[in-house]
């Protein structure tokens, strides 16, 4: 049971703890700064039973115990809240459905948007806390109108603003990112200085509910009889050049595992789930002059005029200059130069003005340049 704190204690901060070093250090720095801190962990998915979960991965029992140990070390309250059902419906089911439809989902964006910030903020407010803090590498700063703007972290290599673009603007004033101005080495140094028990814990690079990295295997197991059947691999002319075991095994831009390598390297340039076809071709067919983005989230009133922006279509992709044309609840993105990274439908496209996030949405088509 969550015990509300004194509502007059305006410096009370709830920290979302994953069991990793980043969120733990965020909590420790807030304690050091004099805040009254409450640790809160969401139980979202239990990865026990997989070989990859050995040694502790996100959502495993070790991570919850690591978070508990950090709170004991800091002398702060600790609670675990079960949101497994919400996570399954809002994130896992979406992940499986998107792959079955031939798209490439981004579950971290969906989780931040639908599961993490909303429930955690509600818990924080119920506890009378002034703010919710997380270990994300991003920044929130007042804009010209006084509203909080989302910015990239100082450490470009760790920046996570791409995953946070869908966070509602109304929530931003109640959120803190204590690590936004720090580099990863600095965070590790603080963790060691403050004696955190998980200061040297390694990072997990995989999706929490797919700890072994086998996305296709997870989708097949989760979908059961609804898993996509095999089909044809065709080239850009429609000629059959091979067979595949299901469209959920492929994403636009993929080169490995196609089983059709000969002559010029081939890439996945399209996935047609209805016809169970995977289209492959040379790298030039990945070039895009433009793409469509749907379900766009703007931090304020939607713009009505086209604007210039840097557009990022994958977490590790270099943002590229483009003209963004708002249209209904979406936008068209026209790149200054052909972009050949492989724009996978289902992935997020995020718009930036320098470090400032202007909005973002989901890629809805990948029509090659003619």
N, C-alpha and C positions, 0 to 999 in steps of 0.2 A: 504493500500500500504506500502511495506517495503522501508524504506529510507536508502540507503547505508551510512555507516559511513566512516570516513576518512580512506583510506586504509593504511595510515602511522601509524594509531593507533594500533600498534602491540599487545597491551594488551587488545584489545576488545575481549570479550568472550560472545558467545550466550549460554544461559542456557535453556535447555528444561524443562519447568515447567508443572507438572501434576496437581497442586493445592494441593499436599500433602506436608507434613512437610519436607520430605527428599530433594526433588528438590528445595524447597524454601530455606532451610538452605544452600544447595550448592551455590545458587545464593548469599545469604547474606554473606557467608564467602568470596566469590570472590570479592564482593563489599568492604568488610572490608579490604581485602588484597590490594586494590587499583586498581583493574581492572575496565575497563569500561564494564559494563554488560548490555546485552539486553535479556529480557525475551521473550520466544517463546513457545506457546502452540499449539499442534496439535489437531484439532477437528477430532477425529477418529470415534466416535460412540456416539450416543445420547441415554442414558439409561432412559430418561424420559418416564413416563407412566407405569413403573413397581413399584410394592409396595416396592421392595427392594431399589429403587433409592431414597426413602425419606431419608433426612438427608445428602445426598451428597455422591455419589460414583464416581469412575473414569468415565469420559466421560459425566457426568451429568452437567447441567448448573452451579451448585454450585461450581464445581471444577474449571471451567474457571474463575468464579468470584473470587474465593479464590486466584488463580494465579494473577489475575489483582490487587487484594488488596495488595498482597505481593509486587508486582512491584511498586505500588503507595507508599507503606511504605518505600521501598528502594530508591525511586526516580529514577527508571530506566525505559526505554521504554518497552512497552509490545505489542506483536502482537499475533493474533490468525490466524492460517493457516489451511484451510480445506483440509484434506486428507481422507475424509470419503469414497470416491469411491475406492481409492487405498486400504484402510484398508478392505473394504468389499470384494474386489476381492482377495487380497493376504492373508488375515487372516481368515475372517469369512467363505468365501466359502470353503477354505481349511479345516477349522475346521469341517464343516458340512460333506464334502465329506469323510474325514478320518473316522468319526464315522460311516457313512453309510457303509464304506468298512470294518468295524469291527476292525479298529485301534483306538489308543488313541492319539490324537494330542496334541501338546504343543504350544498353540497359542502365548505365550509370546516369545518363541524363534523365531517363524516365524515373529512376529511383529518387534522385534529388527532387524532381518536380512533383512526384505523386506520393512519395512515402516519407522521406526523411524530414524535410523542413516543416511541412504542415503539422504532422503529428508531434514533432519535437517542440515546435513553437507553442502548440496548444498545451503541452505538458509544462513547458517553462512558464507560460502565463498563469497556469493553474497553481504553480508553486510560488507565484508572486515575484518571479525573477524579472530583472530588468532586461535581460538579453539572453539569447542562445548563442553559444560559440561552438565552432567546429574546427577541425584541423586542416581544412582546405587551404590550398595555396591560391589565394585570390584576395582582392581588396574591395572594400566598400568605402566610398568617400562622397561627401556632399557635392552635388552638381550645382550649376548656376542658379537653379530654382530651389535649392535647399534639399531636394530629394536625393536619397542615396543612389549613387551610380556604382555598377559593378565594373571593376577594372582587373586587368591581368595582375598576377603576382610579380613582385620584383625579380624573383628567380624564374626566368623564362623557361628553364628546363623542367620545372615542377609545376608551372602554371596550370590551374584547373578551372579557369573561368569558362572554358569551352563546355564543361559539363554542368555549369551553373546558370546558363543563360535563361532557362525557363523558370527560375525562381521568381515568384510573384513580386512585383515592385513594392506592394504593400507590406511585405514581410522584411524588406531589406533594412529598414530602420531599427529592427529588433535583433539583428544578427551581427556577430563579431567574427572576424577571421584574424586571430592573433598572429598567424604565421605569414600573412600576406607580404610583409616587408622583410622576411628572412629567407636566407638560402638554406638548402637542406643540410649542409655542413654545420651551419650555425644552429639549426634545430637539434642536430645530434649533440653538439657541444653543450647546449643548454640542458638537454636531457641527462647527459653525464654529470654536468655540474650540479644538477638538482637531485642526483642520485636515483633517478627513475629506474625501477626494476626491469623495464623493457627498453632501456636506452639503446641497446645494440641489436634489437630485434630486426630481422630482415623484413623487407617489404614484399608483399604479394603483388605480382604483376597481372594476375588473371582475374576474370570475373568471379565474384564471390561464390556464385552457385555453380560455376564450372571450374573448379580448382585445378583440374588436370588439363585444361585448355582445349578439350575435345568438344567444341561447340556442336558439331554435327551429331556426335554420339549422344549428347545431352538432349538435343531436339528429337532425335529418333526415339529415345527412351520415354521422353515426356509426352510425345505425340502418340505413341503406340500405333494402333491401326491406322491413324490419320497421318502418319509420317509419309512424306512424298515418295512415290515409286520412282524407279529409274527411268531414264529416257535417253534422248539423243544429244550428242555434242555435235554442233554444226559450225561451219565456218561462215564468213560474212556473206557468202553466196547462197547459203542454205544447204550446201552439200554436207552430208553426214560424214564426220571424221572420227567418230568414236561413240562410246556409251558412258553413262554416268549412273550412280546409285542414288540420286536424289538431288533436287535443286538446292536443298538446305545445306549442301556441302560446298557451295560456291558463292563468291561475292565479286562484284565488278572490280577489276583491277588485279585479280588473283592470277598468279603465274604458275605456282607449284601445284602438283597433284592433278593436272589436267589429263595426263595419259595420252597426249596427242603431239608430243614434242618431236618435231622434225623440221629441218630447215630453219626459217626465221622463227624466233621465239614467239609464242602465242600467249595471249592473256584473255581472261574472261571479259568480254565487252558487253554482255547482256545476259539476263536470266529471265526466261519466259516460263513462269510457273504453270500457266494454264496449259501450255503445250508440252510441259516437262522438258523444255529445251534449254541447253546452255550454249550460248554463242561465243565462239572464240575468234581471235584475229590478231593482227599485228598491233604493236603499241600505238601506232598512229590513230587507230580507231578509238582509242580512249580519249582523244582530244575533244574538249568541249569549249565552244565559244560562249555558251550560255546554259543555264539550267533553271528549273523551276523549284521553288521552295514552298512548302505548304505549312499550314498551321503555325504561322509566324507569331512569335511572342515579342512584343515591344515593351520596353520599360515604362513608357508613358503613352500618350495618345498616338495612334498609328500615323506615320507620315503619309502625306498625300502626294508629295513630289518625289521624283527620283533623287537619289543622293549617292555620293561617292563613299566607298568603304573598302576595307581590307576584309576578305572573306576567307574563312577557314572551314574546310570540308571534312577534316579528320583531326583527331586530337593531336597527332604528331605531324600534321601537314603544315607546311609553310603558308601563312595567309597571303593571298594574292589580291592585287588591285582590281576593282570591278565597279560597275554602276549597278545599283540596286533599284529596281522599279517596283514599288508596292502595287499589288493588285488583289483586291478583295481581302481574304484572310491569308494571302500568301505574297509571293514576290517573284520576280524574274531577276536573275543575276546575269549580267553581261560582262564577261571578263575582258580586260584590256588586251591580254594576250591569250592564245589558246592554252587551256589548262589540261594537262595530260595525266593527272594523278589517279584518274578513275573515280568518278563521282557515283558512289553506290547509293541507290534509292534506300531510304530508311535511315541513313546517317544524318547527323546534324550539320547544318551550315550556319555558322555564326558570323555576324557582321561586327566589325571593329572600326573605331576611329582612334588610331594609335592604340593605347591600352584600354580604351573605354568600350565596353560592350554596348552596341546599339540595338541589338535584337538577334533573333535567330529562329530557325525552324527546321523542318525535315525535308530532305531532298526527295522529290516525288517523281522525277524522271531523270534519265541519263542518256537522252537521245544524242548520238554522236554528231559531231559537226559534219556537214555535207561537203 
